[in-house]
Each structure stands twice: as structure tokens, then as C-alpha cells.
């Protein structure tokens, strides 16, 4: 196992990675930009270094400075998670040259997946459709979560409906994907396992498909790393994927099989931003009052604290609110209650948008797709 | 006055390179001064320096050195601080060095690339805040300089 891990991220992602390291008895190093001097992840880590100015290209996305910090603080691994340098070949290579492991996908799979024609050829070989014309109407986006270790074990750990998106930003997810039939689900799991198996996938990743109302599917992409929806799957399946990603990188093998997975109930997750729902304006400045919901089955991932300042330079994310309940109806009520309890002053949050969506017939029936968010926005009048 | 005290004072002066010391016993008064003669900045020995894609002086220039008699010079990037061109060389500057705008004060090494840190103005180095070979963070104070005029 690693001795010291440099966390090359910020915000709630960094906080959750630091927590996972602590649970594994690993020392942590936080890095931060000059705009993040008072960020929570700095105070949770054992060591911290200011690596550059606010501009991410000169700090969180600067492979040289991150490798240099890792070498000089004696870290034996670097963990990006997702965003910033999560799939950066230069970072992996620079770290490797210094004997440091990058926790996440290896260069071979990143290179392969960035070659669109190679991916298309593979899908053709595996008989996985890639042609959007085969779908009728606006589709859903369904993620199949995967985990694989170096011994060749590869499991599907549930699925998510990630159709509630703003352009490409995932706003909400649910696991399992309520509207997907068992027949379609089986088909997607099989396809996902086939793709990941063909690439000898090791680590935590997901394969995203577009699925129409008739259950036709098309391969969208293979995300060979953690992604935002992982927190939903973690809660649904009671597995810490952030932690497993570290273990797998350290060469450990999976201690469970897909038959051991706990899949009952329903998990919903919302990404709440400091954005004014009336005009989509991002909010910055001090969070003068903060009340965070809690209770049985309510999980909050955040790096925000009372009187903290949201820097202008980054996405104004406040929190991921994740709820788990025995069934979907209960989970919806729990989520609405949790969102109503989330109070911020100083900055406006957009939790109302989610409550409104949870109340729509479209959501309740599960019959929503990747255009639903923009449709809801166009109808809004009273925020 | 006790000869011992004189001897001690002389030793302290030598150790700290002071040019003035004043000791008073009753009600204790100690005055120590160090206005060492300016040491001319050593010319940087040319070496291979790779160009970074940002202006190392960018951060430095934001401060108004001309109107601030004493200013801090901060690191424009994270890396290893080198106070001299190589271990066998004399430091670029030390406390008391007179420098001209643009003179190299130190280099910061990041991933085998050396970035020269130039003096932001004409002046005198009044403090060197980092020891050779140490890791400096972005924005960390490297030197304190007193600008001329």
C-alpha cells in the first residue's frame, strides 16, 4: 500500500479522496492554488503546498509542478480522481519516470480511448452499436459502473440514470435506472463487461450508453476513471469506489464479487451549485450562513463551510446531496426534504430547480431524457 | 567595565557581523546594529535556462517596488530554491548585496528546468528568506529588498 498520496484536486472531490486515504492509513498531501488558500482540503491533509496562481492551467493542471511537488514531499502516488489532470498522459509519464504511481487509468487505455476510429472498430468487433440513428426520440444516458483488478476480476456494480444534464454537466443521477427494463439492463451489463474485458480494464470506471424508450442502446463513451456519479453508486452498493481505486492501483485484488453486492432500494444524487436558478448566474463570495441537511440515508459531499468564500475562478459547486431509501418513492421524499433543509445565505443555491424536477410527472414516472433539463428551464417563470 | 563583557561583546559582533553594539547594565539596554557595506551582486554565470511558458516576473511586477521602501520578492512558481549557480559557486546575492533591476537573485528548479528570478528594481537585499536546496511554494517570500530612492 502507498505511504503518502498527493491529492491533485480541490473541493469536495479532494476532501473525499483525503478521507479515503485516511481510512487506509495513508498520509495525504494537498496542493492548492493561490485562490484556494482557505479551502477545506488543505486543513484535512497532513501537508499542503501552494502550487500556483488561480488559473488551473498554471496550478491544478500543471503536470510539472504537481510531479515536482510529489517528488519533493516524498509522495509515492498521485491521485487526481476526475477533472483537471485525471486522464493526462504527461502527468502519468512524468510521475512514472520519478517512480511515482498515478492512481487511475494507465496510458494504454487513455490512448486507445482517445482514438475514435479504434474505439469504433472495437465496438464493431464486439457488436456494440455506435450509430445514433438507431435510436428513436431523445434518449436517456445510462452509466454502467465497472470495477476490475489486476488479477482479471471484472464486475459490474450497478447502473445509473444520468439523463438529467445541463449540456454536458451531470446534475442528477439515480441508481438503479428506474425506467430501464431488466431485459435492457442485462443487455447493457453484458455489453459493458464485454467492452471492459476486451480492454483488460483495471480500476474503477463506467461505460455510458444512450438508451431510447424502446430499450435500444448505443455506446457513448468509456470513462476509465472515477466520475461524479460514482458517489451515487457508492451509496447504493455500499462500496467506497474512491478507496478501491487506491487499493487497485496499489496492486490489491477485489475482496468481493458482484454476487455480494447490495443492490436493494434506490439512491438519488443531486449536484447543487451556487447558481441563481432565475438567471443561471454563478454566485461567488462568502457563504455567510450554511445549514447542511442530515439524517438517516442522507449523504453530503462538500468542501463548503460557514463563512468560506467561493472563489470566482472555479465551478461554484456547493455540495453533492445523495439520499438512499428502501424504495424510490421514499427516496424522492427524502431528497426533497434534504434539499429544503439546505440553506445558504450570501450565495443563492439552485436546489429549487431540483425540487421542481423531482415534482414533475416526467421524473416521477422515470420517463425523462437528456433534453429534460433544458425543457424545464424554458418553462420556468417564477424563480 | 568587566573585561569579560567586552570580550563577549566583541565575539557577538564578529558572529553577527555587527558594526555597532551598545550594552547598558542598569535597567538593561542593548542596541545592536548591522549596516554592512553593500556587497556587489555576483554576475550570474550563464547556464542553460529553458524558457517557461509564463513570465517569471509577472507576479513580481504587480508590487510597487519604487514606492515601497521594503518589499518582498515572492516565488512565481513552486520548485527548489538555488541561491547560487552551482554548489561550488558563491551565492548570487546575500544580505547587503546591491542589485540592479534584472540581476538574477536565485533560480528555482522545477522538473529540471531552471527559472531565473530577476531583481524587480535597483536596491539592496535586506533579507534572504530561504535556504539553498529547499522547496519553495508558489507565492512564498524569497527575498526582502529595499528599493533605491
Interface residues (C-beta under 8 A of the other chain):
Chain A: X33 X34 X49 X50 X51 X52 X53 X58 X59 X64 X65 X67 X68 X69 X72 X73 X94
Chain B: X54 X59 X77 X78 X79 X80 X110 X111 X113 X135 X137 X138 X139 X140
